[in-house]
């Protein structure tokens, strides 16, 4: 159960980052540094979700 709650929390954060990336990318002049940071964080969350899914 602990893993499931953590995974759900990470999935929620992952989805929020996806929204932020979409919003930033739709701006007239997106900040590439911001996009890179958001995408890197999203990737880290994805890896953490996958790691916990295997353990749980």
C-alpha positions as CSV (number, residue, x, y, z in Angstrom):
1,X,0.0,0.0,0.0
2,X,2.8,2.4,0.8
3,X,4.3,1.9,-2.7
4,X,0.9,2.5,-4.3
5,X,0.5,5.8,-2.5
6,X,4.0,7.0,-3.4
7,X,3.5,5.9,-7.0
8,X,0.2,7.8,-7.2
9,X,1.8,10.9,-5.8
10,X,4.6,10.7,-8.3
11,X,2.1,10.2,-11.2
12,X,0.3,13.3,-10.1
13,X,3.5,15.3,-10.1
14,X,4.4,13.8,-13.4
15,X,1.1,14.9,-14.9
16,X,1.5,18.4,-13.5
17,X,5.0,18.6,-15.1
18,X,3.5,17.5,-18.4
19,X,1.0,20.4,-18.2
20,X,3.8,22.9,-17.3
21,X,5.9,21.6,-20.3
22,X,2.9,22.0,-22.6
23,X,2.2,25.5,-21.3
24,X,5.8,26.6,-21.6
25,X,6.1,25.2,-25.1
26,X,3.0,27.0,-26.3
27,X,4.4,30.4,-25.3
28,X,5.5,32.7,-28.2
29,X,9.1,32.4,-27.1
30,X,9.5,29.4,-24.8
31,X,12.4,29.4,-22.4
32,X,14.5,26.4,-23.4
33,X,16.3,26.2,-20.0
34,X,12.9,26.0,-18.3
35,X,11.7,23.3,-20.7
36,X,14.9,21.3,-20.2
37,X,14.6,21.5,-16.4
38,X,10.9,20.4,-16.5
39,X,11.6,17.6,-18.9
40,X,14.5,16.4,-16.8
41,X,12.4,16.4,-13.7
42,X,9.6,14.6,-15.5
43,X,12.1,11.9,-16.6
44,X,13.4,11.5,-13.0
45,X,9.8,11.0,-11.8
46,X,9.2,8.4,-14.6
47,X,12.3,6.5,-13.6
48,X,11.2,6.6,-9.9
49,X,7.7,5.4,-10.8
50,X,9.2,2.5,-12.8
51,X,11.6,1.6,-10.0
52,X,8.9,1.5,-7.3
53,X,6.5,-0.4,-9.6
54,X,9.1,-3.2,-9.9
55,X,9.7,-3.2,-6.1
56,X,6.0,-3.1,-5.2
